[in-house]
Amino acid sequence: MESSEEAESKLAALPPHLIQAIVASEDHRFFGHLGVDPHGIARAVVHYPKGGGGSTITQQVDPYLA
């Protein structure tokens, strides 16, 4: 398992536009909420009633950090 310094170094090596594109496609309000996007959750309840499609990047990454 790599250290957090190694992970940060790899992340820093990625082109900024790539990171921006990933964030924009996954959660365009990422920098405007604190990890939970009530609007996104409400949209998921309406559009995906059988599940999926409403989690933020933070919610997707959390299980891997615990």
C-alpha positions in Angstrom: 0.0 0.0 0.0 1.4 3.4 -1.0 1.8 6.2 1.5 -0.3 9.4 1.3 2.8 11.3 0.1 3.2 8.9 -2.8 -0.5 9.2 -3.7 -0.3 13.0 -3.5 2.8 13.0 -5.7 0.9 10.9 -8.4 -2.1 13.2 -8.2 0.1 16.3 -8.6 1.6 14.8 -11.7 -1.8 14.6 -13.5 -2.6 17.5 -15.8 -5.0 20.0 -14.1 -7.4 19.8 -17.1 -7.8 16.1 -16.6 -8.7 16.5 -12.9 -11.1 19.3 -13.8 -12.7 17.1 -16.5 -13.2 14.2 -14.1 -14.7 16.4 -11.4 -17.0 18.1 -13.9 -18.3 14.9 -15.3 -18.8 13.2 -12.0 -20.0 16.0 -9.7 -20.1 19.5 -11.2 -21.1 21.0 -7.8 -18.2 19.3 -6.1 -16.6 22.5 -4.9 -19.9 23.9 -3.8 -21.0 21.4 -1.2 -19.5 19.7 1.9 -19.6 16.1 0.6 -23.3 15.7 0.3 -25.3 17.3 -2.5 -29.0 17.5 -1.5 -29.9 18.6 -5.0 -28.1 15.6 -6.5 -29.8 13.2 -4.0 -33.2 14.6 -4.7 -32.6 14.3 -8.5 -31.5 10.7 -8.0 -34.7 9.8 -6.1 -36.8 11.2 -8.9 -34.8 9.9 -11.9 -33.3 6.7 -10.5 -35.9 5.3 -8.1 -34.4 1.8 -8.2 -31.0 3.1 -7.0 -27.8 4.6 -8.3 -26.8 7.9 -9.7 -27.0 10.2 -6.7 -23.7 9.9 -4.9 -21.0 12.6 -4.8 -17.3 12.0 -5.4 -16.8 12.2 -1.6 -19.5 9.5 -1.0 -17.9 7.3 -3.7 -14.4 7.6 -2.2 -15.3 7.3 1.5 -15.5 3.5 1.6 -11.9 3.3 0.3 -10.6 5.6 3.0 -12.3 4.0 6.0 
